[in-house]
Amino acid sequence: MRNLKFKFLLPVAAFMLAIAAAFASQDYGKEETALVQGYIYQNGVCVPHGKCDLTSNATCTDNTGRIVFGKNGPTTCSLPLFMNWQP
């Protein structure tokens, strides 16, 4: 009787451990943060200036406090970008 329980419970325990490991290894909630080219206005022209992402809530500013925008057309840069500015 004891051997029969062992033969039944060992595969069930291994299966349950495999299921738990599969759920533990999932990366739910981790989103990719792709950096996009940022631009600043200088003399009325959009000048490339570092990179920002699109996932935060805080406005993207460079290390001097200037707001960094994304380009939303060939000549206009007024698309709001968000923090994580990188040179």
N, C-alpha and C positions, 0 to 999 in steps of 0.2 A: 504494500500500500504506500509506503514511504517513497519507494523508487518511482511509482506511478505519478505521485504529486511532483516530484523533481523533474521528471520527463515532460510534464505539462507546464509547470511554472517557469522553467528556464527559458523556453522559446517565447513565452508571453512577456517575460521581463525584458528579454533582449529586444523584442519588437517595441515595447513601450519606451525603452531607452533610445531606440532609433528615432521614434516619433518626437521625443523631447529634444533630441539633438537637432533634428531638422527645424523645429520651430525656434530654437535658441540661436541658430546660425543665420536666420533671416535678418535683413537690414531694413526693417520697416521704419519709416520716418526719416531716413537719411536721403536728402535730395541733392542732386548735383548742383553745384554753384558754378555756372559757366561765366567767365569774365568776358565782358564786351568792351570794345574800344570806347573810351570816354573823350569828350571834346570840351574845350572852354572857349568862350568868346574873347578874342583879342583883336582890337581894332575893327570890330564888326565882322570878323571872319571866324569860322569854326576851326580851331587848331587842335590836332590830336594831343591828348594829355592824359596818359595813364589808362588804367582799366578799372571798371567797377562791375558789380554783379546786379542781378535783377531780383534778388530774393529777400532783402532786408526791408525794414520800414524807414530807416533813417536816410536822409538825402545824402548823396555822395558828394563829398568835398575833398579837395586835395589837402596837403599838409599846410598850405597857407590860408585855407578857409574859402577858397573859390569853389563855387558849385560846378560840378562836372556833369555834362549832359551827354546823351546819346544822339546820334544822327538819325533823323526820321525823314530824310530826303537827301537829294544830292547836295543841297547847299544849306539846309537848315538843321540846326542842332538844338532841339528843345525837348527831346524825349527824356523824362526824368529817370535818372539812374540812382542806385542805392549804394550803401556803404560797402566797405572792403575795397577801398581804392588802393591800387598798386601802381607804382611808377612804371 
